[in-house]
Amino acid sequence: MRHHQACTRVHQVGALLLVAATFLLTRLFDRLLLDTSPSSSSFHLNPARPSSSPDLRIYVYSEDEIQGLRALLRGRDGTVAAATCLKGQWGTQVKIHQLLLKSRFRTFNKDQANLFFVPSYVKCVRMTGALNDKEINQTYVKVLSQMPYFRRSGGRDHIFVFPSGAGAHLFRSWATFLNRSIILTPEGDRTDKRGTSAFNTWKDIIIPGNVDDSMVKSDARAVQPIPLTKRKYLANFLGRAQGKAGRLQLVKLAKQYPDKLESPELKLSGPNKLGRIDYFKHLRNAKFCLAPRGESSWTLRFYESFFVECVPVILSDEVELPFQNVIDYSEISIKWPSSRIGPELFEYLESIPDERIEEMIDHGREIRCLWVYAADTEPCSAMSGILSELQRKVRRFHQSPETFWLHNRSIVNRDLVEFHSWRTPVPLP
């Protein structure tokens, strides 16, 4: 018969030491995790580029496989070239599409895909007169009715890009048909004129605006930044007033404080139009670039400021910003209440030491790669950020009010027709 040794004082002391050591090691490990986490006080950049995990497989619809899709890309007569739509605010529709076509996460098998991308250059097509609003609406509905996979999930695994200030409102019936789909858009608010926003923070993704290609090339930037000490102005506002209260106030302040705030009247056309190069030369000549609300809450000027290395000052209360899971915006920008645009703002900006401004500019240099639309093989790009966000949207299972499943795992519709036997056009909500 085996006897257990009595618990001596030596054993008790040893147990206490073991508990203490475990506690200290746990605290040390937690501290190490905290110091390397995005929420630590030190600036942290990790765009979290999607890994080669099979969890992200995106099917890109071809313009020839669905009747009407070509019209959303090329217009009713098929005459709008992709190159025509590559620049300006709507350029991201083309860039994201073209980059996904080459992406390592693309699949050609719909049954293996967990996300589906629906290409469209509809903003550009509308601006060139190749489709009107009524035609856009009818064509979208026609396209969606030919997508059984869209119906299978209620659109939850389908991705759409709406890159301009109008957002998804370009498709008038978006609230009926795309209310579950993933929308990529640079703006999160459109309530000023539309009465409702098409952006839903739980399903949609904010993307960076389309900065002019000549300014995002690190080795050959069209306009280079100048030293902080050589900048003429404290701040600038380079934009049209558009009758907006905040912008009108800035124009007024520029006249009262011409040595502090530059705000030239921008012309869209004519001999006094500010050219692209001149625009960026003006933008770089201030320590702070003011970004007030315009027709909507976002402004391209916010993203442009990082490439001339001025600190963006957001004067738009409802603004939504991209990639907040990896970017601490308090390290690279300032957000000031739009209701307090006035001399108080200048007093505050003047109180910021140049050392702190330089720090914010340095941090901005680290993350501005996330504003550049480049291949997802790049360690840091807008696409790597977008794909990382999309990976978080992947579901193992999809359902809708019109899908049902049986004991053998088959998906059927209300008439008990198996999914792969669904005929188009499929009924839409």
C-alpha positions in Angstrom: 0.0 0.0 0.0 1.5 3.4 -1.1 1.5 6.3 1.4 1.3 9.9 0.4 3.9 12.3 1.9 2.5 14.9 4.3 2.4 18.4 2.9 5.4 20.1 4.5 6.2 23.8 4.8 8.7 23.3 2.0 5.9 22.1 -0.3 3.7 25.0 0.7 6.4 27.6 -0.1 7.2 25.8 -3.4 3.5 25.9 -4.4 3.3 29.6 -3.6 6.4 30.4 -5.6 5.0 28.4 -8.6 1.7 30.5 -8.4 3.7 33.7 -8.1 5.9 32.8 -11.1 2.8 31.8 -13.2 1.2 35.1 -12.3 4.2 37.2 -13.3 4.8 35.3 -16.5 1.1 35.8 -17.4 1.3 39.5 -16.8 4.5 39.7 -18.8 2.9 37.9 -21.7 -0.2 40.1 -21.6 2.0 43.2 -21.6 3.9 41.9 -24.7 0.6 41.4 -26.5 -0.6 44.8 -25.5 2.6 46.5 -26.7 2.2 44.9 -30.1 -1.6 45.4 -30.4 -3.2 48.0 -32.7 -4.8 49.6 -29.6 -1.5 50.4 -27.9 -0.3 54.0 -27.6 2.5 53.4 -30.0 1.6 53.8 -33.7 0.9 50.4 -35.2 0.6 49.5 -38.9 -0.4 46.1 -39.9 -2.7 46.2 -43.0 -3.5 42.6 -42.2 -3.1 41.5 -45.8 -5.3 38.4 -46.4 -3.4 35.3 -46.1 -3.5 32.5 -48.6 -6.3 31.0 -46.6 -9.0 29.2 -48.7 -11.5 31.2 -46.6 -11.5 34.0 -49.2 -12.5 33.0 -52.8 -14.1 35.7 -55.0 -15.9 35.0 -58.2 -15.9 38.0 -60.6 -18.9 38.1 -63.0 -17.9 38.4 -66.7 -19.6 41.1 -68.7 -20.6 38.6 -71.3 -22.2 35.9 -69.0 -25.2 38.0 -67.9 -27.4 40.0 -70.3 -27.2 43.7 -69.4 -24.0 43.6 -67.4 -22.0 44.9 -70.4 -24.3 47.9 -70.5 -23.5 48.8 -66.9 -19.8 48.7 -67.9 -19.8 50.1 -71.5 -23.1 51.9 -71.9 -26.2 51.0 -74.0 -24.1 51.0 -77.2 -21.0 49.5 -75.7 -18.9 52.5 -76.6 -17.5 53.6 -73.2 -14.0 52.4 -72.8 -12.6 51.3 -69.4 -9.8 53.8 -69.8 -12.4 56.6 -70.0 -13.6 55.7 -66.5 -10.2 55.2 -64.9 -9.8 58.7 -63.6 -11.8 61.0 -61.4 -13.9 60.1 -58.4 -15.4 57.0 -60.2 -12.0 55.5 -61.1 -12.1 53.0 -58.2 -14.9 51.1 -59.9 -12.5 50.3 -62.7 -9.4 49.8 -60.5 -11.0 47.4 -58.1 -12.5 45.4 -60.9 -9.3 45.1 -62.8 -7.3 44.2 -59.7 -9.7 41.5 -58.7 -9.4 40.0 -62.2 -5.7 39.4 -61.4 -6.1 38.6 -57.7 -4.8 35.5 -56.2 -8.2 35.2 -54.4 -10.2 35.0 -57.6 -11.9 31.7 -58.4 -13.6 30.7 -61.6 -15.9 28.2 -59.9 -19.1 29.7 -58.5 -19.6 26.7 -56.2 -16.2 27.3 -54.6 -16.7 31.1 -54.2 -17.8 32.6 -50.9 -18.1 36.1 -52.3 -19.2 37.4 -55.7 -18.1 40.6 -57.3 -20.5 42.4 -59.7 -18.5 44.9 -61.9 -20.1 48.1 -63.0 -18.8 51.5 -64.2 -22.2 53.0 -63.8 -21.2 56.4 -62.5 -18.9 56.9 -65.4 -21.4 55.5 -67.9 -24.1 57.9 -66.5 -21.8 60.9 -66.6 -20.9 60.3 -70.3 -24.6 60.0 -71.2 -24.4 56.3 -72.1 -27.1 55.4 -69.7 -29.8 57.5 -68.0 -31.1 57.0 -64.5 -34.2 55.0 -65.6 -32.0 52.7 -67.8 -29.6 52.2 -64.9 -32.3 51.1 -62.6 -34.0 48.7 -65.2 -30.6 47.2 -66.2 -29.5 46.5 -62.6 -32.8 44.7 -61.9 -32.5 42.7 -65.2 -28.9 41.7 -64.3 -29.8 40.6 -60.7 -32.7 38.5 -61.9 -30.2 36.4 -63.9 -28.1 35.6 -60.8 -29.3 32.5 -59.0 -26.4 32.8 -56.5 -27.5 36.3 -55.7 -31.0 35.0 -54.9 -29.6 32.1 -52.9 -28.2 34.4 -50.3 -30.5 37.3 -50.7 -27.5 39.2 -52.1 -25.5 38.9 -48.8 -22.4 37.5 -50.5 -22.4 39.9 -53.5 -20.1 42.9 -53.7 -20.9 46.2 -55.5 -18.8 49.4 -55.9 -20.4 52.8 -55.8 -17.5 55.2 -55.7 -18.9 58.7 -56.0 -20.8 61.1 -53.8 -24.1 59.7 -54.9 -23.2 56.3 -53.6 -25.6 53.4 -54.2 -28.4 56.0 -55.0 -27.2 55.8 -58.6 -29.3 52.6 -58.5 -32.6 54.1 -57.5 -34.0 50.8 -56.2 -30.9 49.9 -54.2 -32.9 49.8 -50.9 -35.1 47.0 -52.3 -32.5 44.9 -54.0 -29.1 45.6 -52.4 -30.2 46.1 -48.8 -28.2 42.9 -47.8 -25.3 43.2 -50.2 -21.8 44.4 -49.5 -21.3 47.9 -50.8 -17.8 49.4 -51.3 -18.1 53.2 -51.1 -15.9 56.1 -49.9 -18.8 57.8 -48.1 -21.0 56.7 -45.2 -23.6 59.5 -45.3 -26.0 60.8 -47.9 -28.8 62.1 -45.8 -28.4 65.8 -46.8 -30.5 65.3 -50.0 -31.5 61.7 -50.2 -33.1 61.5 -46.8 -31.4 58.1 -46.1 -27.9 56.7 -46.2 -27.1 53.6 -48.3 -24.2 52.8 -46.0 -24.6 50.2 -43.3 -21.6 49.9 -40.9 -22.3 46.2 -40.3 -22.1 45.0 -43.9 -20.5 47.7 -46.0 -16.9 48.8 -46.4 -15.5 52.3 -46.6 -12.8 52.5 -49.3 -10.3 55.3 -50.0 -11.0 57.9 -52.7 -9.2 57.7 -56.0 -6.1 59.9 -55.7 -4.5 61.1 -59.0 -2.1 58.4 -60.2 0.7 60.9 -60.7 0.7 61.6 -56.9 0.8 58.1 -55.5 4.0 56.9 -57.2 6.6 57.0 -54.5 9.5 57.1 -56.9 8.1 59.7 -59.3 5.5 61.9 -57.6 4.4 64.8 -59.8 4.6 67.3 -56.9 7.0 66.8 -54.0 6.3 68.0 -50.4 8.3 71.0 -49.1 9.8 71.5 -45.7 7.4 72.5 -43.0 9.4 75.7 -42.2 9.1 76.9 -45.9 5.3 76.6 -46.1 3.6 79.9 -46.5 0.3 79.3 -44.8 -1.0 77.8 -41.6 -3.9 76.1 -43.4 -5.6 75.9 -46.7 -9.0 75.0 -48.2 -8.9 74.1 -51.8 -12.5 73.5 -52.9 -15.7 75.2 -54.1 -18.1 76.7 -51.5 -21.1 74.9 -53.1 -23.3 76.9 -50.8 -22.4 74.8 -47.8 -22.2 76.5 -44.4 -18.8 75.2 -43.4 -17.2 76.0 -46.7 -18.7 79.5 -46.9 -17.3 80.1 -43.4 -13.8 79.1 -44.6 -14.0 81.3 -47.6 -15.0 84.2 -45.3 -12.2 83.5 -42.9 -9.7 83.4 -45.7 -10.5 87.0 -46.5 -10.2 88.0 -42.8 -6.9 86.0 -42.3 -5.2 86.0 -45.7 -1.8 85.4 -44.1 -3.0 82.2 -42.3 -5.6 80.6 -44.6 -5.4 80.2 -48.3 -8.7 79.5 -50.1 -8.5 80.4 -53.8 -11.7 80.3 -55.8 -11.6 77.1 -57.8 -13.0 77.1 -61.4 -14.1 73.9 -63.0 -13.4 75.3 -66.5 -12.1 78.3 -68.4 -8.8 80.1 -68.4 -8.7 80.4 -64.5 -9.2 76.7 -63.9 -6.5 75.5 -61.5 -4.6 72.7 -63.2 -3.8 69.4 -61.6 -0.1 70.2 -60.9 -0.9 73.7 -59.6 -3.6 72.3 -57.4 -1.2 70.1 -55.6 1.5 72.8 -55.4 -1.1 75.0 -53.5 -2.1 72.0 -51.3 1.5 71.4 -50.2 2.1 75.0 -49.1 0.3 74.8 -45.7 0.9 72.8 -42.5 -2.8 71.8 -42.3 -5.2 70.9 -45.2 -8.8 71.6 -44.2 -11.4 69.0 -45.4 -14.9 70.3 -44.8 -18.1 68.6 -45.7 -19.4 69.2 -49.3 -22.4 67.6 -51.0 -21.6 64.6 -48.8 -19.5 63.8 -45.8 -16.3 62.7 -47.4 -13.8 64.6 -49.5 -10.9 63.4 -51.7 -8.8 66.2 -50.2 -8.4 64.1 -47.0 -6.5 61.4 -49.0 -4.6 63.8 -51.2 -3.2 65.6 -48.2 -1.1 62.6 -47.3 0.9 62.8 -50.5 1.8 66.4 -50.1 2.4 65.8 -46.4 0.1 68.3 -44.8 -2.0 67.2 -41.8 -5.7 66.8 -42.7 -8.2 68.6 -40.5 -11.6 67.0 -40.9 -14.5 69.4 -40.6 -17.2 66.9 -41.4 -19.0 65.5 -38.4 -20.6 62.5 -40.1 -17.5 61.3 -42.0 -16.7 57.6 -42.1 -13.0 56.5 -42.6 -11.6 53.3 -44.0 -9.7 50.5 -42.3 -10.3 51.6 -38.7 -9.3 48.2 -37.5 -5.7 49.0 -38.4 -5.4 52.8 -38.4 -5.5 55.1 -35.4 -6.7 58.3 -37.1 -5.8 60.4 -34.0 -2.2 59.8 -34.9 -2.4 61.2 -38.5 -5.2 63.7 -38.6 -7.4 66.1 -36.6 -11.2 66.1 -36.5 -12.7 69.5 -35.4 -16.4 70.2 -34.9 -17.9 71.8 -37.9 -20.0 74.1 -35.6 -16.8 75.7 -34.4 -15.2 76.8 -37.6 -13.8 80.2 -36.9 -10.9 82.1 -35.4 -10.8 79.5 -32.6 -9.8 76.9 -35.1 -6.7 78.9 -36.2 -5.8 79.6 -32.6 -5.8 75.9 -31.9 -3.8 75.0 -35.0 -1.2 77.7 -34.2 -0.8 76.2 -30.7 0.4 72.8 -32.1 4.2 72.5 -32.0 6.0 71.8 -35.3 7.5 68.7 -33.6 4.0 67.2 -33.2 3.1 68.2 -36.8 6.2 66.4 -38.0 5.2 63.3 -36.0 1.8 63.2 -37.5 3.2 63.6 -41.0 5.7 60.8 -40.3 2.8 58.5 -39.2 0.9 59.5 -42.3 3.8 58.4 -44.5 3.5 54.9 -43.0 -0.1 54.4 -43.8 -0.7 56.3 -47.0 0.2 53.1 -49.0 -3.4 52.0 -47.9 -4.8 54.8 -50.2 -3.0 53.4 -53.3 -4.9 51.0 -55.6 -2.3 48.4 -56.3 -2.2 44.6 -56.6 -3.1 42.6 -53.4 0.4 41.0 -53.7 1.8 44.3 -52.4 2.4 44.2 -48.6 0.3 47.4 -48.2 -2.3 48.8 -50.6 -5.9 49.8 -50.8 -6.7 46.3 -52.2 -4.9 44.5 -49.4 -7.0 46.6 -46.9 -10.3 45.9 -48.8 -9.6 42.2 -49.1 -8.8 42.0 -45.5 -12.2 43.6 -44.7 -13.9 41.3 -47.2 -12.4 38.3 -45.5 -14.1 39.3 -42.3 -17.5 39.2 -44.2 -17.1 35.6 -45.3 -19.8 33.3 -44.0 -19.8 29.6 -44.1 -23.5 29.5 -44.7 -25.9 31.8 -46.5 -29.7 31.9 -46.4 -32.5 34.2 -47.5 -36.3 34.2 -47.0 -36.6 32.3 -50.2 -34.0 29.5 -49.5 -34.6 26.3 -47.6 -32.5 23.2 -46.9 -33.3 19.5 -46.5 -31.8 16.6 -44.6 -29.4 15.8 -47.4 -28.0 19.4 -47.2 -29.5 20.4 -50.5 -30.6 24.0 -50.9 -34.1 24.4 -52.4 -36.5 27.2 -53.2 -40.1 27.6 -52.0 -41.2 25.1 -54.6 -38.6 22.6 -53.3 -36.6 22.9 -56.5 -32.9 22.1 -55.9 -30.6 25.1 -56.3 -28.7 24.0 -59.4 -32.0 23.6 -61.2 -33.2 27.2 -60.6 -34.1 28.9 -63.9 -33.6 32.5 -64.7 -35.0 35.0 -64.3 -35.2 34.2 -60.7 -37.9 36.1 -58.7 -36.4 39.1 -56.8 -37.8 40.7 -53.6 
